Amino acid sequence: PIIDPDGNPVEGLYSAWVILNNPDQLNSYTTEMVKGVIAGFHRAQMQRNVVAVVFTGVGSRSFCTGGNTKEYAEYYSNKPLEYGEYMDLFNGMVDAILQCQKPTICRVNGMRVAGGQEIGGACDLAVASDLAIFGQAGPRHGSAPVGGSSDFLPWYLSIEDAMWSCISCEMWSAYKMLRKNYVSKVVPVLKQGDKFIRNPQVITDKWIEDGEISYGEFVTGAKAKEAKNLARSLPVVMTLLDQEVNK
């Protein structure tokens, strides 16, 4: 059930969750998963008691890293007609998200990379774990991000940032994406004792350093290793992320 502003369940009204369930392969989507996403969004759209759709992935490591390269190599390699039909399915998945007549929220529980960036960008809003990273991967391997990123990124980012994100394959932090107005909210998920702490691997305690914007950039040098070790030592708890999604 959805939650009202006072935190109480609203009887008879629901949010539908469409969940990518392939955590062992970072929630990369197989052909069957693509079909499932299409069916999930279509079904949610048709349910009168569903008022919003939440799109997310299992676990805390990854929302989605795009197409399942194992399936590509084992089944689609050297089968251009088959792969063409697969791309029709992929485009159908993006269309199902875009055309859903309910508000769509991408709950970014981890990496949103490559095709994951594209299908996540098709959602209306994004609320992210502060461990999430965003970026492309295909151009490093000769593949253009034309499944959505080349269309969606310029809607949110400056054209220079959009082009650079598409072609550089740099990974940007959730806080950097918040700074650039690409996500609506970023929440901490690392718990130290009884408190949530911000991702120590990202600069969040200052805006400018040496005349350059530093907020949202990754920590570098010796501090980066310390920050990584600290992040790995702490439990990941998604309570605040889910509370923000429920808002």
N, C-alpha and C positions, 0 to 999 in steps of 0.2 A: 504493500500500500504506500501511497505518497504521504508525505509528512507536511502538516501545516506549519505556519511560522512559529507556533508555540511548541513544536516538537511532537505533536500528537498525530497518530495515524488518521487518515481521512477514509472513512468507510466507503467502500465501493469504487474507489478510484486508485489506479495503479500506474506504476512505471514498469515498462517491459525491459528486461535486460537481455541483450544479445551478446553472448560471451564466446570469444575465440578460445578453444580448449586444445591447445597443443604446446604446453609449456616446455616439454623436452626439446622442442625445436623453436623456442622463443615465439610461440604462437604464430609461426608462419602458416599461411593458409594453403591447404590442399584444395583440389578441385571440389571434393565433397564439402569442405568447410565453406567455400565460396557459395555453393548452392544453399547451404544452411543459413548463411547471412542473408541472402536474398529472401529466403522463405521467412526468416525471423522478422525482418523489417516489413515485409508484406503483411504478415499475420498481425504484427503490432499495429499497423496502420488501420487494419480492418476492425480491431477491437474497440468498441465504443467506450469501454471503461478504462482504456489505456490513454493516459494524457501526456506521456513522454517516453522516449526510448533512450536507454543507456547502453552504449557500445563500449565493451571493455574486453580484457583478456584475463586468463587464469594466472594467478601468482603475482609476484612483485617485481619480476625481472623485465618483463616485456609486455606491452600492449600488442604489438605486432611488428614483425620485421619483414613483411612482404610475402611474396610467393615462396612456396616450398621448393627450394633449389634441388633437394633430393628427388622430388617427383619430376621436376623439370628434366633433370639429367637421366633418370631411369625410364621415363615414359614419353616425354615430349620431344626429347632430342632427336633431330632429323625427321620430325613429323610436322612439317609446317602447316598442313591443313588442320591437324588435330590441335596444334597450338593456336591457330587462328580461332577455332571454336572456343578454346579455353579463354582467349582474350575477349570474345563476345560475352562469356560468362562474367569475367572480371568487370567489364564495362557495365554489365547488368547489375553487379553488386554496387558499384558506385552510384548508378542511377537509382537503385532501390533506397539508398541512404538519402540522396539528394531529393528524391520525390516523395519521401515519407511526409505525410501531412501532420505528423506530430513533431514537437520539438525533439531534436536529437542531441544527446550529450555524449561526447567522447570522454570516458573516464580513463585517463592516461595513467595506467598503473606501472609503467616502465618504459622501455625503449619504444619510440614511435618512429620507425626508420623505414626507408625505401617505400615499398607498397603500403606499409603500415601508416606512413606519413600521408599517403594519398587517400586511403579510405578514411583515416581520421580527419583529414581536412575536409571531407565531404559532410561532416557533422556540423550542426549549427553552433555548438559551444564546445569548449574543451576545459576540463578541470584536471589538473595534473599532480601526481606525486612529484616531490622535489628531487627524486632520484631519476626521473624520466629524462631522456635525451631525445633530440629531434634531428632528423637529417635524411639525406639521400645516400644511396650506395651504388646504384646502377651505373652512373657515368664513369666510375672507376673501372668498370668492366665492359664498357661499350654499349650500355643500355641507357636510353634517354628516359627521364621521368615524366612521360607523357600520359600516364594513367590517372593523373589528377594534379600532381604537384606543380607542373608548369602552368596549370590553370588556376589552382586555388591559392598558391603562395602569393601571387601579386594582389589578391583581394585583401590580404591582411598586412603584408610586409611592403616596404618600399620596393620599387622595381629592381633597384640595385641589390638589395638584400635577397629578394626572391631569386634573381638570377644566380647570385653567388651561392645561395643555399642549394640550388638545383645542380650546379656544375662542380662545386668544390668538394662535395661529400663531407664537409665539416660536420661534426656533431655539436649541437648547441644545447645548452642546459635549459631546463624548464624555466628557470628564472630569467634567462636571456630572452626566451620566447615571450615571457610575461612582459618584459621591458619593451619588446617590439610589438606588443598588442596581439600576439598570435594565440594566446590562451587567456581564459577568463580569470583563472585563479590557480595558484600553486600552494600546496600545503605540505608541511613536514610529515614524514612517516617514520623517521628513526626515533626510537624511544630510549632515552638514557635515564635509568631509574624511573621516576614517576613523571618525567617531563619529555615532551617532544622537542627535538633539536633540529635546526635547519641542516640541510646537507652540507657537511663540512668540506666537501670537495669543490664547492662553488662559493664565490665571493658574494656575500649577502649583507655584510656589515658596513659597506661604504659604496658610494656612487662613483667617485672619481679618484683616479690615481695617476699622478704625473700628467695631468691634462687629458687623460683618456677615460672614457666610461669603463669602469671595472665591474659594476654590479652585474651579476649573472655570468661572468667569465669563470673559467675553471682555475682553481688554485694551481700554481706551478712550482717547480723546484722541489726542494727538500720537504716543504710543507705538503706537497701533493701526496707523497707516500704516507706521511703521518695521517692525513685526512682520509685516504683510502683505507688504511688499516682500521681507523676509528669507525668508519662507515660499515666495514665488514663485521666489526665486533658487536654491533648493536642490532637488536631485533627490529624488523620492519612491521609496523602496525598501521593498517589502513583505516583506522577509525575516523580520523579527521577528514580523510579523503571522501569517505562514504557520507559523512555528515554534510560536507560541502555539496556533494552530488544531490543529496536529498533536499537541499535548499531550493 
